[in-house]
Amino acid sequence: ETNIREQAIKLYNMPPNDAVVILEKQSEEDIVDILRAIDSYSEEIGRASTAPYLLKLLNDKNQQKAANVLRKFQYISPEKKTSVEELEEEIP
């Protein structure tokens, strides 16, 4: 849990193109957790979440993985929309 949060903060503060290279190497479950942690962190500091943009970049690199991550997001939190799910219409 702490590791996920630390990684999320590190990725949040990196250039997005560098962050997505690291993100792509993670398991889909970890990506979901990291993107959620990025959402939480950005909310805490009062800034926009980079999670939707990172997922869009992931989609450009690995469409299948991005689609699976988005599906897991929806499965885990059907009652609460996250910033990533707002992107849903943009990713075919």
HUQUI-V818543 format. One record per residue. N is the residue number from 1. SS is DSSP state (alpha for helix, beta for strand, coil for the rest). PSI is psi as a letter, one per 20 degrees, with the letter a starting at -180 (NA if undefined). Layout:
n & ss & psi
N & SS & PSI
N & SS & PSI
This chain:
n & ss & psi
1 & coil & g
2 & alpha & g
3 & alpha & g
4 & alpha & g
5 & alpha & g
6 & alpha & g
7 & alpha & g
8 & alpha & g
9 & alpha & g
10 & alpha & g
11 & alpha & h
12 & alpha & h
13 & coil & i
14 & coil & q
15 & coil & p
16 & alpha & h
17 & alpha & h
18 & alpha & g
19 & alpha & g
20 & alpha & h
21 & alpha & g
22 & alpha & g
23 & alpha & g
24 & alpha & h
25 & coil & i
26 & coil & r
27 & coil & q
28 & alpha & g
29 & alpha & g
30 & alpha & h
31 & alpha & g
32 & alpha & g
33 & alpha & g
34 & alpha & g
35 & alpha & h
36 & alpha & g
37 & alpha & h
38 & alpha & g
39 & alpha & g
40 & alpha & g
41 & alpha & g
42 & alpha & h
43 & alpha & g
44 & alpha & g
45 & coil & j
46 & coil & k
47 & coil & r
48 & coil & q
49 & coil & p
50 & coil & i
51 & alpha & g
52 & alpha & g
53 & alpha & g
54 & alpha & h
55 & alpha & h
56 & alpha & g
57 & alpha & h
58 & alpha & g
59 & alpha & h
60 & alpha & h
61 & alpha & h
62 & coil & n
63 & alpha & g
64 & alpha & g
65 & alpha & g
66 & alpha & g
67 & alpha & g
68 & alpha & g
69 & alpha & g
70 & alpha & g
71 & alpha & g
72 & alpha & h
73 & alpha & g
74 & alpha & h
75 & alpha & g
76 & alpha & h
77 & coil & m
78 & coil & h
79 & coil & i
80 & coil & o
81 & coil & p
82 & coil & r
83 & coil & h
84 & coil & g
85 & alpha & h
86 & alpha & h
87 & alpha & i
88 & alpha & g
89 & alpha & h
90 & alpha & h
91 & coil & o
92 & coil & NA
